[in-house]
Amino acid sequence: MLIKKKSGLTGNTSTMDIAVTAVQIATWQEGELIQNAMPNLSPDEREFIMTGITPDEWASVFGED
């Protein structure tokens, strides 16, 4: 599914193709923890869904690890 989000960090809008279903998104929006609703996703993908922050933005602001 293509997910388009505005970054809460930079204000940039990005799109990511993420292997997530509408049911998983609805489950999360209804209050389930994102890691439980979408266990198949990486932490970077879940962060993007929650905040719109891409891995590149995260690394440029906070550094690599």
PQR file of N, CA, C, O and H, with PARSE charges and radii, in Angstrom:
ATOM      1  N   MET A   1       0.850  -1.169   0.000 -0.4000 1.5000
ATOM      2  CA  MET A   1       0.000   0.000   0.000 -0.0000 2.0000
ATOM      3  C   MET A   1       0.902   1.240   0.000  0.5500 1.7000
ATOM      4  O   MET A   1       1.873   1.307   0.754 -0.5500 1.4000
ATOM      5  N   LEU A   2       0.581   2.199  -0.832 -0.4000 1.5000
ATOM      6  CA  LEU A   2       1.325   3.456  -0.829 -0.0000 2.0000
ATOM      7  C   LEU A   2       0.804   4.330   0.305  0.5500 1.7000
ATOM      8  O   LEU A   2      -0.388   4.626   0.381 -0.5500 1.4000
ATOM      9  H   LEU A   2      -0.208   2.144  -1.445  0.4000 1.0000
ATOM     10  N   ILE A   3       1.709   4.733   1.176 -0.4000 1.5000
ATOM     11  CA  ILE A   3       1.372   5.578   2.312 -0.0000 2.0000
ATOM     12  C   ILE A   3       2.052   6.925   2.098  0.5500 1.7000
ATOM     13  O   ILE A   3       3.271   6.992   1.943 -0.5500 1.4000
ATOM     14  H   ILE A   3       2.678   4.493   1.114  0.4000 1.0000
ATOM     15  N   LYS A   4       1.270   7.988   2.088 -0.4000 1.5000
ATOM     16  CA  LYS A   4       1.785   9.342   1.911 -0.0000 2.0000
ATOM     17  C   LYS A   4       1.594  10.089   3.227  0.5500 1.7000
ATOM     18  O   LYS A   4       0.483  10.166   3.751 -0.5500 1.4000
ATOM     19  H   LYS A   4       0.280   7.934   2.214  0.4000 1.0000
ATOM     20  N   LYS A   5       2.688  10.640   3.755 -0.4000 1.5000
ATOM     21  CA  LYS A   5       2.629  11.322   5.042 -0.0000 2.0000
ATOM     22  C   LYS A   5       3.490  12.583   5.019  0.5500 1.7000
ATOM     23  O   LYS A   5       4.464  12.679   4.272 -0.5500 1.4000
ATOM     24  H   LYS A   5       3.590  10.579   3.328  0.4000 1.0000
ATOM     25  N   LYS A   6       3.114  13.527   5.841 -0.4000 1.5000
ATOM     26  CA  LYS A   6       3.905  14.729   6.057 -0.0000 2.0000
ATOM     27  C   LYS A   6       4.742  14.505   7.311  0.5500 1.7000
ATOM     28  O   LYS A   6       4.216  14.130   8.359 -0.5500 1.4000
ATOM     29  H   LYS A   6       2.323  13.449   6.448  0.4000 1.0000
ATOM     30  N   SER A   7       6.025  14.735   7.199 -0.4000 1.5000
ATOM     31  CA  SER A   7       6.936  14.516   8.309 -0.0000 2.0000
ATOM     32  C   SER A   7       6.655  15.499   9.443  0.5500 1.7000
ATOM     33  O   SER A   7       6.567  16.708   9.232 -0.5500 1.4000
ATOM     34  H   SER A   7       6.452  15.040   6.348  0.4000 1.0000
ATOM     35  N   GLY A   8       6.519  14.957  10.638 -0.4000 1.5000
ATOM     36  CA  GLY A   8       6.369  15.792  11.818 -0.0000 2.0000
ATOM     37  C   GLY A   8       7.680  16.456  12.209  0.5500 1.7000
ATOM     38  O   GLY A   8       7.697  17.345  13.061 -0.5500 1.4000
ATOM     39  H   GLY A   8       6.591  13.975  10.809  0.4000 1.0000
ATOM     40  N   LEU A   9       8.765  16.034  11.600 -0.4000 1.5000
ATOM     41  CA  LEU A   9      10.083  16.559  11.917 -0.0000 2.0000
ATOM     42  C   LEU A   9      10.493  17.692  10.980  0.5500 1.7000
ATOM     43  O   LEU A   9      10.968  18.734  11.432 -0.5500 1.4000
ATOM     44  H   LEU A   9       8.750  15.312  10.908  0.4000 1.0000
ATOM     45  N   THR A  10      10.309  17.486   9.667 -0.4000 1.5000
ATOM     46  CA  THR A  10      10.783  18.463   8.683 -0.0000 2.0000
ATOM     47  C   THR A  10       9.657  19.160   7.925  0.5500 1.7000
ATOM     48  O   THR A  10       9.874  20.210   7.319 -0.5500 1.4000
ATOM     49  H   THR A  10       9.923  16.640   9.300  0.4000 1.0000
ATOM     50  N   GLY A  11       8.468  18.588   7.955 -0.4000 1.5000
ATOM     51  CA  GLY A  11       7.357  19.141   7.186 -0.0000 2.0000
ATOM     52  C   GLY A  11       7.330  18.663   5.747  0.5500 1.7000
ATOM     53  O   GLY A  11       6.412  19.009   5.003 -0.5500 1.4000
ATOM     54  H   GLY A  11       8.292  17.736   8.448  0.4000 1.0000
ATOM     55  N   ASN A  12       8.323  17.870   5.335 -0.4000 1.5000
ATOM     56  CA  ASN A  12       8.350  17.325   3.981 -0.0000 2.0000
ATOM     57  C   ASN A  12       7.305  16.230   3.830  0.5500 1.7000
ATOM     58  O   ASN A  12       7.029  15.501   4.783 -0.5500 1.4000
ATOM     59  H   ASN A  12       9.069  17.589   5.939  0.4000 1.0000
ATOM     60  N   THR A  13       6.723  16.108   2.645 -0.4000 1.5000
ATOM     61  CA  THR A  13       5.776  15.048   2.359 -0.0000 2.0000
ATOM     62  C   THR A  13       6.490  13.959   1.572  0.5500 1.7000
ATOM     63  O   THR A  13       7.167  14.237   0.582 -0.5500 1.4000
ATOM     64  H   THR A  13       6.948  16.700   1.871  0.4000 1.0000
ATOM     65  N   SER A  14       6.332  12.707   2.023 -0.4000 1.5000
ATOM     66  CA  SER A  14       6.972  11.558   1.376 -0.0000 2.0000
ATOM     67  C   SER A  14       5.955  10.448   1.207  0.5500 1.7000
ATOM     68  O   SER A  14       4.919  10.421   1.871 -0.5500 1.4000
ATOM     69  H   SER A  14       5.783  12.481   2.827  0.4000 1.0000
ATOM     70  N   THR A  15       6.273   9.529   0.300 -0.4000 1.5000
ATOM     71  CA  THR A  15       5.438   8.351   0.066 -0.0000 2.0000
ATOM     72  C   THR A  15       6.312   7.119   0.180  0.5500 1.7000
ATOM     73  O   THR A  15       7.422   7.077  -0.350 -0.5500 1.4000
ATOM     74  H   THR A  15       7.115   9.551  -0.240  0.4000 1.0000
ATOM     75  N   MET A  16       5.795   6.106   0.885 -0.4000 1.5000
ATOM     76  CA  MET A  16       6.489   4.824   0.993 -0.0000 2.0000
ATOM     77  C   MET A  16       5.512   3.717   0.605  0.5500 1.7000
ATOM     78  O   MET A  16       4.328   3.778   0.938 -0.5500 1.4000
ATOM     79  H   MET A  16       4.893   6.141   1.316  0.4000 1.0000
ATOM     80  N   ASP A  17       6.014   2.715  -0.094 -0.4000 1.5000
ATOM     81  CA  ASP A  17       5.236   1.527  -0.421 -0.0000 2.0000
ATOM     82  C   ASP A  17       5.492   0.518   0.695  0.5500 1.7000
ATOM     83  O   ASP A  17       6.587  -0.036   0.804 -0.5500 1.4000
ATOM     84  H   ASP A  17       6.975   2.666  -0.364  0.4000 1.0000
ATOM     85  N   ILE A  18       4.471   0.282   1.525 -0.4000 1.5000
ATOM     86  CA  ILE A  18       4.615  -0.544   2.714 -0.0000 2.0000
ATOM     87  C   ILE A  18       3.636  -1.711   2.628  0.5500 1.7000
ATOM     88  O   ILE A  18       2.479  -1.538   2.243 -0.5500 1.4000
ATOM     89  H   ILE A  18       3.582   0.732   1.436  0.4000 1.0000
ATOM     90  N   ALA A  19       4.113  -2.901   2.991 -0.4000 1.5000
ATOM     91  CA  ALA A  19       3.278  -4.111   2.967 -0.0000 2.0000
ATOM     92  C   ALA A  19       2.379  -4.140   4.200  0.5500 1.7000
ATOM     93  O   ALA A  19       2.633  -4.871   5.158 -0.5500 1.4000
ATOM     94  H   ALA A  19       5.053  -3.042   3.304  0.4000 1.0000
ATOM     95  N   VAL A  20       1.334  -3.335   4.152 -0.4000 1.5000
ATOM     96  CA  VAL A  20       0.386  -3.227   5.257 -0.0000 2.0000
ATOM     97  C   VAL A  20      -1.024  -3.280   4.676  0.5500 1.7000
ATOM     98  O   VAL A  20      -1.257  -2.877   3.536 -0.5500 1.4000
ATOM     99  H   VAL A  20       1.128  -2.742   3.374  0.4000 1.0000
ATOM    100  N   THR A  21      -1.954  -3.783   5.476 -0.4000 1.5000
ATOM    101  CA  THR A  21      -3.338  -3.874   5.010 -0.0000 2.0000
ATOM    102  C   THR A  21      -4.190  -2.793   5.659  0.5500 1.7000
ATOM    103  O   THR A  21      -3.815  -2.205   6.674 -0.5500 1.4000
ATOM    104  H   THR A  21      -1.765  -4.111   6.402  0.4000 1.0000
ATOM    105  N   ALA A  22      -5.330  -2.547   5.056 -0.4000 1.5000
ATOM    106  CA  ALA A  22      -6.276  -1.587   5.626 -0.0000 2.0000
ATOM    107  C   ALA A  22      -6.753  -2.055   6.996  0.5500 1.7000
ATOM    108  O   ALA A  22      -7.006  -1.233   7.877 -0.5500 1.4000
ATOM    109  H   ALA A  22      -5.635  -3.024   4.232  0.4000 1.0000
ATOM    110  N   VAL A  23      -6.879  -3.366   7.184 -0.4000 1.5000
ATOM    111  CA  VAL A  23      -7.299  -3.913   8.483 -0.0000 2.0000
ATOM    112  C   VAL A  23      -6.241  -3.618   9.544  0.5500 1.7000
ATOM    113  O   VAL A  23      -6.582  -3.246  10.666 -0.5500 1.4000
ATOM    114  H   VAL A  23      -6.674  -4.034   6.468  0.4000 1.0000
ATOM    115  N   GLN A  24      -4.966  -3.778   9.205 -0.4000 1.5000
ATOM    116  CA  GLN A  24      -3.901  -3.483  10.164 -0.0000 2.0000
ATOM    117  C   GLN A  24      -3.917  -2.005  10.553  0.5500 1.7000
ATOM    118  O   GLN A  24      -3.781  -1.671  11.730 -0.5500 1.4000
ATOM    119  H   GLN A  24      -4.689  -4.080   8.293  0.4000 1.0000
ATOM    120  N   ILE A  25      -4.080  -1.133   9.581 -0.4000 1.5000
ATOM    121  CA  ILE A  25      -4.129   0.301   9.878 -0.0000 2.0000
ATOM    122  C   ILE A  25      -5.326   0.621  10.757  0.5500 1.7000
ATOM    123  O   ILE A  25      -5.203   1.376  11.721 -0.5500 1.4000
ATOM    124  H   ILE A  25      -4.191  -1.404   8.625  0.4000 1.0000
ATOM    125  N   ALA A  26      -6.474   0.060  10.438 -0.4000 1.5000
ATOM    126  CA  ALA A  26      -7.678   0.307  11.244 -0.0000 2.0000
ATOM    127  C   ALA A  26      -7.493  -0.200  12.667  0.5500 1.7000
ATOM    128  O   ALA A  26      -7.905   0.463  13.619 -0.5500 1.4000
ATOM    129  H   ALA A  26      -6.575  -0.553   9.654  0.4000 1.0000
ATOM    130  N   THR A  27      -6.881  -1.364  12.822 -0.4000 1.5000
ATOM    131  CA  THR A  27      -6.641  -1.920  14.156 -0.0000 2.0000
ATOM    132  C   THR A  27      -5.776  -0.971  14.975  0.5500 1.7000
ATOM    133  O   THR A  27      -6.051  -0.734  16.151 -0.5500 1.4000
ATOM    134  H   THR A  27      -6.546  -1.903  12.049  0.4000 1.0000
ATOM    135  N   TRP A  28      -4.738  -0.432  14.360 -0.4000 1.5000
ATOM    136  CA  TRP A  28      -3.866   0.530  15.041 -0.0000 2.0000
ATOM    137  C   TRP A  28      -4.631   1.809  15.374  0.5500 1.7000
ATOM    138  O   TRP A  28      -4.524   2.324  16.487 -0.5500 1.4000
ATOM    139  H   TRP A  28      -4.514  -0.625  13.404  0.4000 1.0000
ATOM    140  N   GLN A  29      -5.388   2.314  14.431 -0.4000 1.5000
ATOM    141  CA  GLN A  29      -6.147   3.555  14.655 -0.0000 2.0000
ATOM    142  C   GLN A  29      -7.195   3.393  15.750  0.5500 1.7000
ATOM    143  O   GLN A  29      -7.589   4.368  16.390 -0.5500 1.4000
ATOM    144  H   GLN A  29      -5.475   1.896  13.527  0.4000 1.0000
ATOM    145  N   GLU A  30      -7.644   2.161  15.964 -0.4000 1.5000
ATOM    146  CA  GLU A  30      -8.625   1.889  17.011 -0.0000 2.0000
ATOM    147  C   GLU A  30      -7.980   1.712  18.387  0.5500 1.7000
ATOM    148  O   GLU A  30      -8.684   1.496  19.374 -0.5500 1.4000
ATOM    149  H   GLU A  30      -7.324   1.369  15.444  0.4000 1.0000
ATOM    150  N   GLY A  31      -6.641   1.801  18.463 -0.4000 1.5000
ATOM    151  CA  GLY A  31      -5.977   1.798  19.760 -0.0000 2.0000
ATOM    152  C   GLY A  31      -4.963   0.708  20.012  0.5500 1.7000
ATOM    153  O   GLY A  31      -4.283   0.732  21.038 -0.5500 1.4000
ATOM    154  H   GLY A  31      -6.069   1.977  17.662  0.4000 1.0000
ATOM    155  N   GLU A  32      -4.840  -0.251  19.105 -0.4000 1.5000
ATOM    156  CA  GLU A  32      -3.839  -1.302  19.289 -0.0000 2.0000
ATOM    157  C   GLU A  32      -2.446  -0.714  19.102  0.5500 1.7000
ATOM    158  O   GLU A  32      -2.252   0.176  18.273 -0.5500 1.4000
ATOM    159  H   GLU A  32      -5.393  -0.270  18.272  0.4000 1.0000
ATOM    160  N   LEU A  33      -1.479  -1.206  19.867 -0.4000 1.5000
ATOM    161  CA  LEU A  33      -0.097  -0.773  19.669 -0.0000 2.0000
ATOM    162  C   LEU A  33       0.328  -1.117  18.248  0.5500 1.7000
ATOM    163  O   LEU A  33       0.001  -2.188  17.737 -0.5500 1.4000
ATOM    164  H   LEU A  33      -1.637  -1.929  20.540  0.4000 1.0000
ATOM    165  N   ILE A  34       1.059  -0.204  17.612 -0.4000 1.5000
ATOM    166  CA  ILE A  34       1.419  -0.405  16.207 -0.0000 2.0000
ATOM    167  C   ILE A  34       2.257  -1.655  16.006  0.5500 1.7000
ATOM    168  O   ILE A  34       2.108  -2.336  14.992 -0.5500 1.4000
ATOM    169  H   ILE A  34       1.325   0.666  18.027  0.4000 1.0000
ATOM    170  N   GLN A  35       3.143  -1.975  16.956 -0.4000 1.5000
ATOM    171  CA  GLN A  35       3.973  -3.167  16.809 -0.0000 2.0000
ATOM    172  C   GLN A  35       3.140  -4.451  16.917  0.5500 1.7000
ATOM    173  O   GLN A  35       3.543  -5.493  16.400 -0.5500 1.4000
ATOM    174  H   GLN A  35       3.264  -1.421  17.780  0.4000 1.0000
ATOM    175  N   ASN A  36       1.994  -4.383  17.576 -0.4000 1.5000
ATOM    176  CA  ASN A  36       1.092  -5.540  17.634 -0.0000 2.0000
ATOM    177  C   ASN A  36       0.185  -5.598  16.416  0.5500 1.7000
ATOM    178  O   ASN A  36      -0.109  -6.683  15.913 -0.5500 1.4000
ATOM    179  H   ASN A  36       1.667  -3.536  17.996  0.4000 1.0000
ATOM    180  N   ALA A  37      -0.256  -4.456  15.942 -0.4000 1.5000
ATOM    181  CA  ALA A  37      -1.136  -4.406  14.775 -0.0000 2.0000
ATOM    182  C   ALA A  37      -0.385  -4.712  13.478  0.5500 1.7000
ATOM    183  O   ALA A  37      -0.965  -5.243  12.530 -0.5500 1.4000
ATOM    184  H   ALA A  37      -0.017  -3.575  16.350  0.4000 1.0000
ATOM    185  N   MET A  38       0.901  -4.378  13.440 -0.4000 1.5000
ATOM    186  CA  MET A  38       1.690  -4.533  12.214 -0.0000 2.0000
ATOM    187  C   MET A  38       3.044  -5.190  12.512  0.5500 1.7000
ATOM    188  O   MET A  38       4.087  -4.590  12.254 -0.5500 1.4000
ATOM    189  H   MET A  38       1.372  -3.947  14.210  0.4000 1.0000
ATOM    190  N   PRO A  39       3.039  -6.408  13.050 -0.5600 1.5000
ATOM    191  CA  PRO A  39       4.311  -7.042  13.450  0.2800 2.0000
ATOM    192  C   PRO A  39       5.234  -7.364  12.280  0.5500 1.7000
ATOM    193  O   PRO A  39       6.428  -7.584  12.478 -0.5500 1.4000
ATOM    194  N   ASN A  40       4.696  -7.393  11.070 -0.4000 1.5000
ATOM    195  CA  ASN A  40       5.489  -7.710   9.881 -0.0000 2.0000
ATOM    196  C   ASN A  40       6.320  -6.524   9.391  0.5500 1.7000
ATOM    197  O   ASN A  40       7.186  -6.694   8.533 -0.5500 1.4000
ATOM    198  H   ASN A  40       3.725  -7.214  10.909  0.4000 1.0000
ATOM    199  N   LEU A  41       6.073  -5.338   9.919 -0.4000 1.5000
ATOM    200  CA  LEU A  41       6.785  -4.146   9.441 -0.0000 2.0000
ATOM    201  C   LEU A  41       8.052  -3.901  10.246  0.5500 1.7000
ATOM    202  O   LEU A  41       8.173  -4.313  11.400 -0.5500 1.4000
ATOM    203  H   LEU A  41       5.369  -5.199  10.616  0.4000 1.0000
ATOM    204  N   SER A  42       8.989  -3.219   9.605 -0.4000 1.5000
ATOM    205  CA  SER A  42      10.220  -2.828  10.298 -0.0000 2.0000
ATOM    206  C   SER A  42       9.932  -1.621  11.196  0.5500 1.7000
ATOM    207  O   SER A  42       8.929  -0.933  11.005 -0.5500 1.4000
ATOM    208  H   SER A  42       8.891  -2.884   8.668  0.4000 1.0000
ATOM    209  N   PRO A  43      10.796  -1.365  12.162 -0.5600 1.5000
ATOM    210  CA  PRO A  43      10.624  -0.166  12.979  0.2800 2.0000
ATOM    211  C   PRO A  43      10.591   1.115  12.135  0.5500 1.7000
ATOM    212  O   PRO A  43       9.835   2.035  12.446 -0.5500 1.4000
ATOM    213  N   ASP A  44      11.401   1.183  11.075 -0.4000 1.5000
ATOM    214  CA  ASP A  44      11.393   2.359  10.199 -0.0000 2.0000
ATOM    215  C   ASP A  44      10.045   2.539   9.508  0.5500 1.7000
ATOM    216  O   ASP A  44       9.551   3.661   9.391 -0.5500 1.4000
ATOM    217  H   ASP A  44      12.015   0.436  10.822  0.4000 1.0000
ATOM    218  N   GLU A  45       9.455   1.449   9.056 -0.4000 1.5000
ATOM    219  CA  GLU A  45       8.149   1.533   8.387 -0.0000 2.0000
ATOM    220  C   GLU A  45       7.065   1.971   9.383  0.5500 1.7000
ATOM    221  O   GLU A  45       6.211   2.795   9.057 -0.5500 1.4000
ATOM    222  H   GLU A  45       9.856   0.538   9.151  0.4000 1.0000
ATOM    223  N   ARG A  46       7.109   1.418  10.581 -0.4000 1.5000
ATOM    224  CA  ARG A  46       6.123   1.811  11.592 -0.0000 2.0000
ATOM    225  C   ARG A  46       6.294   3.275  11.980  0.5500 1.7000
ATOM    226  O   ARG A  46       5.304   3.983  12.166 -0.5500 1.4000
ATOM    227  H   ARG A  46       7.803   0.748  10.845  0.4000 1.0000
ATOM    228  N   GLU A  47       7.531   3.735  12.102 -0.4000 1.5000
ATOM    229  CA  GLU A  47       7.782   5.143  12.419 -0.0000 2.0000
ATOM    230  C   GLU A  47       7.213   6.045  11.336  0.5500 1.7000
ATOM    231  O   GLU A  47       6.610   7.075  11.636 -0.5500 1.4000
ATOM    232  H   GLU A  47       8.335   3.160  11.951  0.4000 1.0000
ATOM    233  N   PHE A  48       7.403   5.662  10.080 -0.4000 1.5000
ATOM    234  CA  PHE A  48       6.875   6.456   8.986 -0.0000 2.0000
ATOM    235  C   PHE A  48       5.354   6.540   9.053  0.5500 1.7000
ATOM    236  O   PHE A  48       4.785   7.615   8.864 -0.5500 1.4000
ATOM    237  H   PHE A  48       7.893   4.825   9.836  0.4000 1.0000
ATOM    238  N   ILE A  49       4.697   5.426   9.318 -0.4000 1.5000
ATOM    239  CA  ILE A  49       3.237   5.433   9.415 -0.0000 2.0000
ATOM    240  C   ILE A  49       2.776   6.347  10.549  0.5500 1.7000
ATOM    241  O   ILE A  49       1.803   7.084  10.392 -0.5500 1.4000
ATOM    242  H   ILE A  49       5.158   4.552   9.472  0.4000 1.0000
ATOM    243  N   MET A  50       3.464   6.304  11.682 -0.4000 1.5000
ATOM    244  CA  MET A  50       3.053   7.108  12.842 -0.0000 2.0000
ATOM    245  C   MET A  50       3.364   8.589  12.680  0.5500 1.7000
ATOM    246  O   MET A  50       2.540   9.437  13.025 -0.5500 1.4000
ATOM    247  H   MET A  50       4.254   5.705  11.809  0.4000 1.0000
ATOM    248  N   THR A  51       4.557   8.912  12.152 -0.4000 1.5000
ATOM    249  CA  THR A  51       5.033  10.293  12.200 -0.0000 2.0000
ATOM    250  C   THR A  51       5.360  10.911  10.852  0.5500 1.7000
ATOM    251  O   THR A  51       5.504  12.129  10.743 -0.5500 1.4000
ATOM    252  H   THR A  51       5.226   8.224  11.871  0.4000 1.0000
ATOM    253  N   GLY A  52       5.477  10.072   9.813 -0.4000 1.5000
ATOM    254  CA  GLY A  52       5.877  10.581   8.505 -0.0000 2.0000
ATOM    255  C   GLY A  52       7.376  10.793   8.370  0.5500 1.7000
ATOM    256  O   GLY A  52       7.846  11.275   7.340 -0.5500 1.4000
ATOM    257  H   GLY A  52       5.359   9.083   9.901  0.4000 1.0000
ATOM    258  N   ILE A  53       8.128  10.438   9.401 -0.4000 1.5000
ATOM    259  CA  ILE A  53       9.585  10.619   9.364 -0.0000 2.0000
ATOM    260  C   ILE A  53      10.216   9.444   8.622  0.5500 1.7000
ATOM    261  O   ILE A  53       9.996   8.285   8.973 -0.5500 1.4000
ATOM    262  H   ILE A  53       7.746  10.047  10.239  0.4000 1.0000
ATOM    263  N   THR A  54      11.005   9.758   7.587 -0.4000 1.5000
ATOM    264  CA  THR A  54      11.690   8.722   6.811 -0.0000 2.0000
ATOM    265  C   THR A  54      13.006   8.355   7.507  0.5500 1.7000
ATOM    266  O   THR A  54      13.512   9.121   8.327 -0.5500 1.4000
ATOM    267  H   THR A  54      11.183  10.700   7.301  0.4000 1.0000
ATOM    268  N   PRO A  55      13.555   7.181   7.176 -0.5600 1.5000
ATOM    269  CA  PRO A  55      14.852   6.813   7.748  0.2800 2.0000
ATOM    270  C   PRO A  55      15.951   7.834   7.432  0.5500 1.7000
ATOM    271  O   PRO A  55      16.809   8.097   8.275 -0.5500 1.4000
ATOM    272  N   ASP A  56      15.932   8.402   6.238 -0.4000 1.5000
ATOM    273  CA  ASP A  56      16.947   9.401   5.870 -0.0000 2.0000
ATOM    274  C   ASP A  56      16.817  10.662   6.716  0.5500 1.7000
ATOM    275  O   ASP A  56      17.822  11.220   7.157 -0.5500 1.4000
ATOM    276  H   ASP A  56      15.235   8.188   5.553  0.4000 1.0000
ATOM    277  N   GLU A  57      15.580  11.114   6.946 -0.4000 1.5000
ATOM    278  CA  GLU A  57      15.375  12.296   7.786 -0.0000 2.0000
ATOM    279  C   GLU A  57      15.854  12.023   9.213  0.5500 1.7000
ATOM    280  O   GLU A  57      16.523  12.854   9.827 -0.5500 1.4000
ATOM    281  H   GLU A  57      14.764  10.660   6.588  0.4000 1.0000
ATOM    282  N   TRP A  58      15.500  10.846   9.725 -0.4000 1.5000
ATOM    283  CA  TRP A  58      15.891  10.475  11.083 -0.0000 2.0000
ATOM    284  C   TRP A  58      17.414  10.503  11.220  0.5500 1.7000
ATOM    285  O   TRP A  58      17.952  11.052  12.182 -0.5500 1.4000
ATOM    286  H   TRP A  58      14.957  10.170   9.227  0.4000 1.0000
ATOM    287  N   ALA A  59      18.104   9.899  10.240 -0.4000 1.5000
ATOM    288  CA  ALA A  59      19.571   9.838  10.272 -0.0000 2.0000
ATOM    289  C   ALA A  59      20.188  11.226  10.150  0.5500 1.7000
ATOM    290  O   ALA A  59      21.189  11.510  10.807 -0.5500 1.4000
ATOM    291  H   ALA A  59      17.667   9.453   9.458  0.4000 1.0000
ATOM    292  N   SER A  60      19.609  12.097   9.320 -0.4000 1.5000
ATOM    293  CA  SER A  60      20.197  13.428   9.138 -0.0000 2.0000
ATOM    294  C   SER A  60      20.019  14.308  10.371  0.5500 1.7000
ATOM    295  O   SER A  60      20.850  15.179  10.628 -0.5500 1.4000
ATOM    296  H   SER A  60      18.796  11.866   8.786  0.4000 1.0000
ATOM    297  N   VAL A  61      18.959  14.096  11.131 -0.4000 1.5000
ATOM    298  CA  VAL A  61      18.718  14.911  12.318 -0.0000 2.0000
ATOM    299  C   VAL A  61      19.401  14.311  13.554  0.5500 1.7000
ATOM    300  O   VAL A  61      20.016  15.033  14.340 -0.5500 1.4000
ATOM    301  H   VAL A  61      18.284  13.387  10.922  0.4000 1.0000
ATOM    302  N   PHE A  62      19.288  12.981  13.720 -0.4000 1.5000
ATOM    303  CA  PHE A  62      19.767  12.354  14.942 -0.0000 2.0000
ATOM    304  C   PHE A  62      21.031  11.539  14.766  0.5500 1.7000
ATOM    305  O   PHE A  62      21.586  11.040  15.744 -0.5500 1.4000
ATOM    306  H   PHE A  62      18.789  12.395  13.082  0.4000 1.0000
ATOM    307  N   GLY A  63      21.497  11.396  13.530 -0.4000 1.5000
ATOM    308  CA  GLY A  63      22.697  10.605  13.271 -0.0000 2.0000
ATOM    309  C   GLY A  63      22.377   9.148  13.012  0.5500 1.7000
ATOM    310  O   GLY A  63      21.252   8.702  13.236 -0.5500 1.4000
ATOM    311  H   GLY A  63      21.047  11.802  12.735  0.4000 1.0000
ATOM    312  N   GLU A  64      23.345   8.423  12.550 -0.4000 1.5000
ATOM    313  CA  GLU A  64      23.159   6.991  12.223 -0.0000 2.0000
ATOM    314  C   GLU A  64      23.127   6.215  13.524  0.5500 1.7000
ATOM    315  O   GLU A  64      24.090   6.721  14.100 -0.5500 1.4000
ATOM    316  H   GLU A  64      24.259   8.785  12.368  0.4000 1.0000
ATOM    317  N   ASP A  65      22.758   5.535  14.147 -0.4000 1.5000
ATOM    318  CA  ASP A  65      22.804   4.764  15.382 -0.0000 2.0000
ATOM    319  C   ASP A  65      23.389   5.564  16.454  0.5500 1.7000
ATOM    320  O   ASP A  65      23.516   5.086  17.582 -0.5500 1.4000
ATOM    321  H   ASP A  65      21.975   5.124  13.679  0.4000 1.0000
TER
END
